[in-house]
Amino acid sequence: MKRLTQQDMTESEQRELKTLLDRGRKAQGRDLTNSETNRIKDDYVDKLMAEREKEASKARAEKRRAKINATPSTSATYNWTASTHPRGRR
């Protein structure tokens, strides 16, 4: 999974990031340096990516379970032409 950017985030996630940066600035009592800002952003993006990956893996597992538990159609018959070459054996 590629790294998230601020444009990929939802509005609420962007607001949460801004809130975290403001809290960091308030805790320091001064403007944050670039490295401090980047560290806060990276930590938040890592957390978001972990959450999204967890949701994606749950969705994949559910899809796999649904595929396994799917019952084949009783009205379907085997199609022999699907397994034979149209020009015959050579």
C-alpha positions in Angstrom: 0.0 0.0 0.0 1.4 3.4 -1.0 2.0 6.1 1.6 -0.9 8.4 2.3 -0.7 12.1 1.5 -2.8 14.9 2.9 -4.8 15.0 -0.3 -5.7 11.3 0.1 -7.1 12.0 3.6 -10.7 12.8 4.4 -11.6 16.2 5.7 -12.0 14.9 9.2 -8.6 13.2 9.1 -7.0 16.5 7.9 -8.7 18.3 10.7 -7.4 15.8 13.2 -3.8 16.2 11.8 -4.1 20.0 12.1 -5.4 19.5 15.7 -2.4 17.3 16.5 0.0 19.9 15.1 -1.7 22.7 17.1 -1.5 20.6 20.3 2.2 20.0 19.7 2.8 23.7 19.1 0.9 24.6 22.2 2.8 22.0 24.3 6.2 23.5 23.1 5.0 27.1 23.6 6.5 28.0 20.2 6.3 27.2 16.5 7.3 23.6 15.7 10.5 23.0 13.7 10.2 21.2 10.4 11.5 17.9 11.9 8.9 18.1 14.8 6.1 18.8 12.3 7.2 16.0 10.0 7.5 13.6 12.9 3.9 14.3 14.1 2.6 14.0 10.5 4.5 10.7 9.9 3.2 9.2 13.2 -0.4 10.2 12.3 -0.1 8.9 8.7 1.4 5.6 10.0 -1.5 5.2 12.3 -4.0 5.9 9.5 -2.3 3.5 7.2 -2.4 0.7 9.8 -6.1 1.3 10.4 -6.9 1.2 6.7 -4.8 -1.9 6.1 -6.6 -3.6 9.0 -10.0 -2.7 7.4 -8.8 -3.9 4.0 -7.6 -7.2 5.3 -11.0 -7.7 7.1 -12.7 -7.0 3.8 -10.5 -9.4 1.9 -11.1 -12.1 4.5 -14.9 -11.6 4.3 -14.8 -11.7 0.5 -12.8 -14.9 0.7 -15.2 -16.5 3.2 -18.2 -15.5 1.0 -16.5 -17.0 -2.1 -15.9 -20.3 -0.2 -19.4 -20.5 1.2 -21.1 -19.6 -2.1 -23.2 -22.5 -3.4 -23.0 -23.2 -7.1 -26.1 -22.7 -9.2 -28.1 -26.0 -9.6 -29.4 -24.8 -13.0 -25.9 -24.4 -14.4 -24.5 -27.3 -16.5 -21.0 -28.1 -17.4 -19.9 -26.4 -20.6 -17.7 -28.7 -22.6 -16.8 -26.1 -25.2 -15.1 -24.0 -22.6 -12.4 -26.7 -22.1 -11.9 -27.7 -25.7 -10.0 -25.8 -28.4 -12.3 -24.6 -31.1 -10.1 -26.0 -33.9 -9.8 -29.4 -32.3 -6.7 -31.2 -31.1 -3.7 -31.1 -33.4 
